[in-house]
Amino acid sequence: MAGAAPDPFAKIRAATDAHRAQHRCGAHPYDNGPLLAALAAAADARRILELGTALGYTALSFASGARDATVDTIERDPEHVQLARDNIAAAALDHRITVHEGDFAAILPTLDPGYDVAFFDGQTPTPALHKTLRGLLRTGGTLITANLNHGGTADAVRKALFDGKSWRSALVDEEGETAISVKL
Ligand SMILES: C[S@@+](CC[C@H](N)C(=O)[O-])C[C@H]1O[C@@H](n2cnc3c(N)ncnc32)[C@H](O)[C@@H]1O
């Protein structure tokens, strides 16, 4: 998908794939950074929250799309944290992107609510994390959920996103991998 649009961070995406092959980890880069950049720009986002940094590909995409935004991104793998910080510094975006090292469940309660955009890209989504994300997002804010077609706990998350009461949601792709949801 990303091949269809110019991607300023294509090299970091490729480096993430190469890293995963060696590290045998779960660092699967998201397939469309330019989409995330455009969504952040459309939302005129000032504060963005990301779960699942890997090597920084999507955090950089968000920051490049919303030029006044700060990005808080969470990652528990120390090697990923270091590589992401290096990539973010090399892109001269370290004044706007903070990589928080730790588990999602430990870091999220330390963050202030009022995010304009939140992105879940940390393996399979769970209802508990989504409830916490909803609390951190402002009303009218945008939640982007990846890995929604992974089965297991993702099925309950998809059901909640499409219940018509709490969110206005749409699927981005035919596979049902990603949803965009506005907090009602
Ligand atoms: C799919 S990758 C993120 C890819 C990244 N957004 C990108 O597009 O390049 C998921 C990342 O989440 C991290 N992760 C998974 N579960 C986590 C958790 N509970 N707390 C913190 N990090 C977690 C993994 O170490 C991995 O680097």
The ligand as an ORCA input file, in Angstrom:
! r2SCAN-3c Opt
* xyz 0 1
  C       3.666     -3.803     15.405
  S       5.030     -3.151     16.266
  C       4.854     -1.394     16.097
  C       5.203     -0.932     14.723
  C       5.347      0.565     14.583
  N       4.131      1.279     14.926
  C       5.715      0.852     13.142
  O       4.797      1.002     12.317
  O       6.905      0.789     12.819
  C       4.513     -3.390     17.942
  C       5.525     -2.883     18.976
  O       4.843     -2.836     20.228
  C       5.704     -3.285     21.254
  N       4.818     -3.807     22.300
  C       3.984     -4.884     22.220
  N       3.279     -5.025     23.350
  C       3.671     -4.019     24.174
  C       3.291     -3.625     25.490
  N       2.362     -4.305     26.173
  N       3.855     -2.530     26.026
  C       4.802     -1.831     25.323
  N       5.220     -2.155     24.069
  C       4.655     -3.239     23.507
  C       6.588     -4.330     20.592
  O       7.828     -4.449     21.267
  C       6.735     -3.779     19.173
  O       7.920     -3.018     19.032
*
